[in-house]
Amino acid sequence: APTMDSKEKKRPLSPSTTGPLTAVPSMPESKRSRTMSTPTADITFLINFDGGSRGNPGLAGCGAEVIEIRKNQNTGINLRSKTRLHYFLQGKQTNNQAEYWGLINALECVHTKLSSLVTKRPVKEDNQPKQISLAIQGDSKLIIQQMKGAFRVGPALF
């Protein structure tokens, strides 16, 4: 299993804030996502993922950034939370496998965050998010095209 080092920071955002959100620093400007305005969903998750290997296959690692933006219906202020995940993968992995592990670990982080909403709070209609959005970006042409349905997805190798 991969080892994990995660950090989480929270800060309030003004509801009128617009402009580009943080993209993966190693991603060229031309590949960064389009400018996004303030999210309209109750909870928005933005995932940036990456992975790589030294040798193909070889020693590998991956990382992801999960940005969670929660809209507070009462105050109109958005709360932004950022979680960074860094993993060293065991054994020899290909570059594509490392990229997939970055995405998989980020999606597991989102799943855990959503699961905690249901288990921590008593189920009240006004407390539950009514709309959740998810945006994923990465520099892996293979993964992005497979998620869009443009490339065929083969059997799992791991």
Sequence and secondary structure as in RCSB ss.txt:
>XXXX:A:sequence
APTMDSKEKKRPLSPSTTGPLTAVPSMPESKRSRTMSTPTADITFLINFDGGSRGNPGLAGCGAEVIEIRKNQNT
GINLRSKTRLHYFLQGKQTNNQAEYWGLINALECVHTKLSSLVTKRPVKEDNQPKQISLAIQGDSKLIIQQMKGA
FRVGPALF
>XXXX:A:secstr
    EEEEEEEEE TT  B     TTS GGGS   B S  SSEEEEEEEEEEEEETTEEEEEEEEEEEEEE TTT
  EEEEEEEEEEEEEEEE HHHHHHHHHHHHHHHHHHHHHHHHHHS   TTTS S EEEEEEES HHHHHHHHTS
S       
